[in-house]
């Protein structure tokens, strides 16, 4: 399961682009569970001697659009109730330009290495 600071870059670029274009931000990525909350929930369910492992995987994408395509393929959609229904094209293009500018070196990695 995704957790913690997953998709931090995507979230920050969408927020920066929307703040620049509209003057405010909306929730476009669902919040992820923190590892301490998972442990606390299992503890409340009377599980004892908990061991929770985490792995950090870093994936590079040529642009933000390939990342969004993979997320849709995994059925990872925004589940927030009060989210906006659509994201405008100019905000997507601005966020994509920021993503390319700051993560171009990481994006040269192959997804299958």
C-alpha contacts under 8 A as a table, 3 or more apart, distances in Angstrom:
res1	aa1	res2	aa2	distance
2	X	6	X	6.34
2	X	32	X	6.57
2	X	33	X	7.51
3	X	6	X	5.81
3	X	32	X	4.73
3	X	33	X	4.86
3	X	34	X	5.73
3	X	35	X	6.97
4	X	32	X	5.74
4	X	33	X	5.94
4	X	34	X	4.81
4	X	35	X	6.80
5	X	8	X	5.33
5	X	32	X	7.38
6	X	32	X	7.26
7	X	10	X	5.30
7	X	11	X	6.18
8	X	11	X	5.19
8	X	12	X	6.11
9	X	12	X	5.20
9	X	13	X	6.11
9	X	99	X	7.70
10	X	13	X	5.28
10	X	14	X	6.15
10	X	64	X	7.49
10	X	99	X	7.61
11	X	14	X	5.28
11	X	15	X	6.19
11	X	28	X	7.36
11	X	29	X	6.41
12	X	15	X	5.09
12	X	16	X	6.07
13	X	16	X	5.06
13	X	17	X	6.01
13	X	95	X	5.05
13	X	96	X	7.78
13	X	98	X	6.53
13	X	99	X	6.75
14	X	17	X	5.22
14	X	18	X	6.04
14	X	28	X	7.68
14	X	91	X	7.20
14	X	92	X	7.27
14	X	95	X	5.37
15	X	18	X	5.15
15	X	19	X	5.93
15	X	25	X	5.65
15	X	26	X	7.45
16	X	19	X	5.09
16	X	20	X	6.09
16	X	95	X	7.40
17	X	20	X	5.11
17	X	21	X	6.12
17	X	91	X	5.50
17	X	92	X	7.68
17	X	94	X	5.61
17	X	95	X	5.29
18	X	21	X	5.07
18	X	22	X	5.49
18	X	23	X	6.83
18	X	24	X	6.37
18	X	25	X	5.69
18	X	26	X	7.98
18	X	91	X	5.78
19	X	22	X	5.48
19	X	23	X	4.43
19	X	24	X	4.62
19	X	25	X	5.60
20	X	23	X	5.77
20	X	24	X	7.86
21	X	90	X	7.97
21	X	91	X	6.78
22	X	25	X	7.66
26	X	83	X	6.86
26	X	84	X	7.13
27	X	30	X	7.14
27	X	80	X	7.63
27	X	82	X	7.97
27	X	83	X	5.66
27	X	84	X	7.56
28	X	78	X	6.54
28	X	83	X	6.49
28	X	84	X	7.48
29	X	77	X	7.94
29	X	78	X	5.46
29	X	80	X	7.94
30	X	78	X	5.16
30	X	79	X	6.02
30	X	80	X	5.87
33	X	37	X	6.66
33	X	38	X	7.11
34	X	37	X	5.35
34	X	38	X	6.70
35	X	38	X	5.16
35	X	39	X	6.44
35	X	52	X	7.94
36	X	39	X	5.15
36	X	40	X	6.14
37	X	40	X	4.98
37	X	41	X	6.06
38	X	41	X	5.19
38	X	42	X	6.25
39	X	42	X	5.20
39	X	43	X	6.07
39	X	50	X	7.22
39	X	52	X	7.30
40	X	43	X	5.00
40	X	44	X	6.16
41	X	44	X	5.11
41	X	45	X	6.30
42	X	45	X	4.99
42	X	46	X	6.67
42	X	47	X	5.59
42	X	50	X	7.91
43	X	46	X	5.19
43	X	47	X	5.12
43	X	48	X	6.40
43	X	50	X	7.74
44	X	47	X	7.30
47	X	50	X	6.90
59	X	107	X	7.98
59	X	109	X	7.80
59	X	111	X	6.54
60	X	106	X	5.29
60	X	107	X	4.24
60	X	108	X	6.82
60	X	109	X	5.67
60	X	110	X	7.14
60	X	111	X	6.67
61	X	64	X	6.89
61	X	66	X	6.25
61	X	67	X	6.17
61	X	106	X	7.55
61	X	107	X	4.58
61	X	108	X	7.41
61	X	109	X	7.64
61	X	111	X	7.58
62	X	66	X	6.95
62	X	100	X	7.36
62	X	104	X	7.09
62	X	107	X	4.76
62	X	108	X	6.76
63	X	66	X	5.80
63	X	67	X	6.99
63	X	96	X	6.43
63	X	99	X	6.81
63	X	100	X	5.91
63	X	107	X	7.39
64	X	67	X	5.14
64	X	68	X	6.29
64	X	95	X	7.78
64	X	96	X	5.27
64	X	99	X	6.36
64	X	100	X	7.53
65	X	68	X	5.07
65	X	69	X	6.06
65	X	96	X	7.30
66	X	69	X	4.91
66	X	70	X	6.26
67	X	70	X	5.23
67	X	71	X	6.29
68	X	71	X	5.00
68	X	72	X	6.19
69	X	72	X	5.23
69	X	73	X	6.22
70	X	73	X	4.92
70	X	74	X	6.34
71	X	74	X	5.14
71	X	75	X	6.36
71	X	76	X	5.23
71	X	77	X	7.30
72	X	75	X	4.89
72	X	76	X	5.65
72	X	77	X	6.46
73	X	76	X	7.53
78	X	83	X	7.85
80	X	83	X	5.59
84	X	87	X	7.33
87	X	91	X	6.96
87	X	92	X	7.04
88	X	91	X	5.51
88	X	92	X	6.47
89	X	92	X	5.09
89	X	93	X	6.15
90	X	93	X	5.11
90	X	94	X	6.08
91	X	94	X	5.13
91	X	95	X	6.08
92	X	95	X	5.17
92	X	96	X	6.03
93	X	96	X	5.00
93	X	97	X	6.18
94	X	97	X	5.17
94	X	98	X	6.41
95	X	98	X	5.16
95	X	99	X	6.18
96	X	99	X	4.98
96	X	100	X	6.14
97	X	100	X	5.19
97	X	101	X	6.12
98	X	101	X	5.12
98	X	102	X	6.28
99	X	102	X	5.53
99	X	103	X	5.77
99	X	104	X	7.65
100	X	103	X	5.40
100	X	104	X	5.11
101	X	104	X	5.96
103	X	106	X	5.31
103	X	107	X	6.13
104	X	107	X	5.03
104	X	108	X	6.75
105	X	108	X	5.64
105	X	109	X	7.92
106	X	109	X	5.99
107	X	110	X	7.87
109	X	113	X	7.71
110	X	113	X	5.61
